[in-house]
Amino acid sequence: MPGKDGEPDNRSNNGASNDAASKKPSSPSKGNSSIFNFQPSQDVKVWAKRYRTEIAASSSSVLSTFVAFPLDFAKSRMQTFGGGFMHTVKDAYKAEGLRAFWRGVGPPMISVTTVRTISFSIYQKTKYFLDRSITKLTGQSPLVIANAPGSYPNLYTFACFGGAGAVSGAVITTLSCPFELTKLSEQLAGKMAREAKAVDSTGQRVNPASALNVKTGSWNTARRLVRDRGLRGLYCGYHLHLLRDTIGTAIYFTTYESVKQLMANARGRNPTSPYAVVVAGGLCGILTVSSIYPVDVAKTVYQKALLSAGSSHVPRPAIRVFQAGAYRGLGVSVARSCILNMIFFSNFEMVKKRINALDT
């Protein structure tokens, strides 16, 4: 995030840290007989401040991913198989039980956390690079503007935040595509297996590749894709994924930073005030999903077809905008993204604030 809270701290205080640490007793002070009185060492505090963005992003990602995963599950089913939200939920619960809504949550808890942490790190570094570049070219610093009391977003801040977000989204797609593909397989496996059995009961031929086992597992899915399509199989739908994340991440960070500036700095409030963070987090999720949803639907449908086609060729679908089916499941996706990002950014800013408050 822009401003003093996002700038690197304690770049040259290693000596002070060592001096302060040397003055502290190596054993607990009098009266401290419990681990509840534990205080982190000076080196740990310095390390935490240096990597506060990564620490805040990872912990927030774990929390928000787990809470919002059932809505992500419903979104994937609705995009692929159609039907309303309640029908999708009832159908999955009746046939597969409550566990179905969190099937495959383990790998995303790890992968999404890793991807988002790296994404935020790339965004931060790129943001400061663009700020320096824009300042040299125009004499105007986007980060200074964003943090100045009474200021409003302008073309400089949009270029800085949007450019940094686009770079982050494009780079991270290379890492996130295989993880998202295997997660999608887990979410669709139960429904695809039931459909395969239904077709089989009519006496028609079933494509063996489509008869996925409900317990296929992310690792087995990855192995099957590599077996059928080589290493490129792990990047099925990569071009659509790249397009979605480059545009989406640019919109995501631009919206969050700009709304937070409007709700806080422009009104003379603390930029990390809970009200501004919650509103900015929710709006950035809503606007991002709404903007790139047709691309996301095309990606999901295409990847589902590839997952059930074995080594057969699957034509890439066209991206349909303002057409029937292009916004299937949009309501639940918007709700999921809004809730997820409200939780994520609230925890993100709180953790950063706590770390910044550490006495070093």
Residue, then its C-alpha position, 0 to 999 in steps of 0.5 A: m500500500p502506498g505511503k509511509d506504511g509501505e516504505p521499507d523501514n530500518r534499513s540501517n539500524n542493524g547496529a542499534s538492533n544488536d546494541a539493544a539486544s545485548k542489553k536485554p537479559s538472556s533469561p526471563s525477568k523477575g515475575n515472568s514465569s509464563i510463556f504468555n510474557f514472551q516478547p520477540s527478540q530484536d532481530v525478529k522484530v526487525w525481520a518482521k518489519r522488513y517483510r511485513t507485506e509478505i507476512a500480512a499477505s500470507s496470513s490474510s490469504v489463508l483466512s480469506t481463502f478458507v472462509a470464501f471457498p464454498l462460494d468459489f466452489a459454487k461459482s465454478r459449478m455454475q459457470t460450467f454446468g449452469g443452474g442457479f445458486m440454490h440449485t447448485v448448492k442443494d445438488a452438491y450437498k445432496a449428492e456429495g455432502l458438506r465436504a464437497f464445498w471444501r473439496g480441494v481446499g488444501p492445495p489452494m490454501i497453500s498455492v493461493t497464499t504463495v501466489r498472493t504473497i509473491s503477487f503483493s511483493i511484486y506489486q510493491k516493488t513495481k509500484y515504487f519503481l514506477d513512482r520513481s520513474i513517473t517522478k523523474l519524467t513529470g516531477q509528480s510523485p504518485l505516492v506523495i499525491a496518494n498520501a497527501p491530505g485532501s488529495y484525490p486520485n489522478l492520472y499519475t496514481f492510476a498509471c502507477f497502481g494500474g501498471a504495477g498491478a498489471v505487471s504483478g498479474a502477468v508475472i504471477t500467472t506462470l505460477s498460479c495457472p497449474f494450481e488453479l487448473t488442478k483446483l478447478s478439477e477438484q471442484l468439478a470432479g464430483k459433478m463430472a463423475r455423476e454425469a458420466k455415470a448417468v450417460d453410462s446408464t443409458g447405454q451410450r459410450v462414455n469417454p473414459a477421460s470424463a469419468l473422473n474419480v471424485k477423489t482424483g486429487s490435485w497431484n493425480t490431476a497434474r500427473r494425468l495432464v502431463r501424461d496426456r499433454g506433456l508439461r504444457g498440459l499444466y498450462c491449459g487455458y494459460h492465454l485466457h488466464l494471462l488475459r484475465d489476471t493482467i487486466g484484473t489485477a490492474i483494476y484490483f489494485t487501482t480500485y483499492e488504492s484509489v477508493k482508500q484514498l477517497m475514503a481516507n486521505a481525501r477526508g483527512r482520515n487515517p489511510t488504514s482506518p477500518y471503514a476505508v479499508v473495508v469499503a475499498g476491499g469490497l469495491c475492488g473485489i466487486l469491480t474486478v470480478s464484474s470487469i473480467y467475468p466473461v474472460d473467467v467464464a471462457k477460461t473455466v469452460y475451456q479448462k473443463a473441456l480440456l480436463s475431460a478430453g484426454s489428449s484430444h484437441v479442444p477449440r478455444p472458446a470465444i469470449r462472449v460479452f453481453q451475451a447469454g451465458a457470459y455472466r452465468g454465476l456472476g452474482v455469487s462470484v461478486a458476493r464471494s469476491c466482495i467478502l473475500n477482499m473485505i476479510f483479506f484487506s482488513n486483516f492485511e492492514m491490521v497485521k501491517k499496523r501491528i508489525n509497524a507498532l513493534d518497538t525496534 
